[in-house]
């Protein structure tokens, strides 16, 4: 089997590329691990798993076994591939037939590649035009006359051979030698390159200036943000302090204002209990049917003596309720001073 055919055996049948982390199914077919796992994932809903190559079915998800031998072969192949590609791309001397020797120049007239030794003994006549190996031979010859391209038509921007210049469609056109046209084009490109480099430098300077400006603006914004954050943090702290101070003042003022009321309330509760006791006693006496007993029980001087106490309580109550304009108390907070910076 040829090497190219053997190389194809190392390609995954799913992705059609060389195996990556090769694994083997029970049936013996090999696949990339990611490729076969993707296929098995799509078959999961059907409940039946099958090999993409031979279609062998299985009710359970197949076990993926690492193919170490195949992996080692691929690694060795990939390690030697750059050297083989370099050899394939290398051009050898046409005259060194016994052993391949790298060529350094090509002769357009002879259509041959020359090594250093054959280059020294090669003809130095003008007809033997030497070119670099990177230039394809077919691009150096006229496609019509098969002669070497020696001239350049500036009107049609085309490379010409001697026959094209003398007998072709370019007889009346402005024609220059390839070397001369190449030098002019190179000079123009060099000037254009200098202009592009100049513009690039200007753009880089502009970008740098804008980046510095952007950083400066961002730094300024960060500084202002820090200052504003600190100010509002201090404002919230002072507002909290002021809130506690006002609430404490309100609490103390309420306690101070309500103290006489509490004292009067306590006295009134005592007198209310005393009145309730007297009312019950009087009602009990009034329900008596025996005149003698009634007169004996009712002959008590303090049962109806409430006028002095009522007047005294009324005076204290009216004095308390009419303090501060009749509102019960004057919630005046103007004496609370505060300052928020």
Secondary structure, 3 states (H helix, E strand, C coil): CCHHHHHHCCECCCCCCECCCEEECCCCCEEEHHHHHHHHHHCCCCCCEECCCCCCEECCCCCCEECHHHHHHHHHHHHHHHHHHHHHHCCECCCCCCCCCECCEEECCCCEEECHHHHHCCCCCCCCCEECCCCCHHHHECCCCCCECCEEECCCCEEECHHHHHHCCCCCCCEEEHHHHHHHHHHHHHHHHHHHHHHHHHHHHHHHHHHHHHHHHHHHHHHHHHHHHHHHHHHHHHHHHHHHHHHHHHHHHHHHHHHHHHHHHHHHHHHHHHHHHHHHHHHHHHCCCCHHHHHHHHCCCCCCCCHHHHHHHHHHHHHHHCCCCCCCCCCCCCCCCCCCC
